[in-house]
Amino acid sequence: MIKKILAPLTLASVLLIASAAPAFQGPGCGGKCTDCHSITKEEAGKLLKTDKFKAQVKDIRMSPVKGLWEVEIAQGDKTFIVYMDFAKKHLIEGMKFTPLEQLGESKPLSKVDLKKIPLEGAVVVGNPKAEKKVIVFDDPDCPYCAKLHEEIKKITATRKDIAFFIKMYPLVIHPNAYEKSKAIVCSKSSKLLDDAFTGKKLPKAECETKEVDNNIKLAEELGIRGTPALIMPDGRLLPGYAPADALIGLIDNPQN
């Protein structure tokens, strides 16, 4: 297309246009993204339907990667981050940015106090009496939680000494996740968890429970902001999805 446009131009005309360019410059994007792109808190709030979730946009800033807004949302005493593209068409969640110069460097995982995490209300995948217990904060509408769930089943199928204790942690950006979480907690059934992750409709919760609300509060106290989040038997916190082999490596190699 460029060749077709430039073909009729003579060398002289090209040079003339090039030499005249500094004299006139129309509106355009400069070196800063904000020269062309902007968004207000009010606009972001409407797009993200924060009123529906009783939340508000606390701050908007450029993300580390060009082309995305980083939106900080407050809901009660909780805050979390989501991303929106410049076109204002897509919500992006669960992102983690790593500078290229840090690739190959292994950062130590933070640790949490296991004594603060009750296991009584958790849904167990594997043998509840297994020697090695991994705690997982899951959202039933989180696609990466569903992906992780398949890896968990692979592990428990071959490792009877490892069990996963699932704490339901519905995120505010998934409006149907709270009721699904209650249904799963009430049943304490890994089958309902399977059904949720495969997109099946779940029955209504058959009990009244504060387990889900307590999990939301606990996640905040532990510094967990997204799902999935795994806590190893030694207390190391792993945010996000990981394949079975990587998880087994972490579980079998605790750190003091």
Secondary structure as GFF3:
##gff-version 3
##sequence-region A 1 256
A	DSSP	alpha_helix	2	6	.	.	.	ID=ss1
A	DSSP	alpha_helix	11	20	.	.	.	ID=ss2
A	DSSP	three_ten_helix	21	23	.	.	.	ID=ss3
A	DSSP	three_ten_helix	33	35	.	.	.	ID=ss4
A	DSSP	alpha_helix	41	47	.	.	.	ID=ss5
A	DSSP	three_ten_helix	50	53	.	.	.	ID=ss6
A	DSSP	beta_strand	56	62	.	.	.	ID=ss7
A	DSSP	beta_strand	68	75	.	.	.	ID=ss8
A	DSSP	beta_strand	78	85	.	.	.	ID=ss9
A	DSSP	beta_strand	91	92	.	.	.	ID=ss10
A	DSSP	three_ten_helix	100	102	.	.	.	ID=ss11
A	DSSP	three_ten_helix	114	116	.	.	.	ID=ss12
A	DSSP	beta_strand	123	125	.	.	.	ID=ss13
A	DSSP	beta_strand	132	138	.	.	.	ID=ss14
A	DSSP	alpha_helix	143	158	.	.	.	ID=ss15
A	DSSP	beta_strand	162	168	.	.	.	ID=ss16
A	DSSP	alpha_helix	177	187	.	.	.	ID=ss17
A	DSSP	alpha_helix	190	197	.	.	.	ID=ss18
A	DSSP	alpha_helix	211	222	.	.	.	ID=ss19
A	DSSP	beta_strand	229	231	.	.	.	ID=ss20
A	DSSP	beta_strand	237	239	.	.	.	ID=ss21
A	DSSP	alpha_helix	244	252	.	.	.	ID=ss22
###
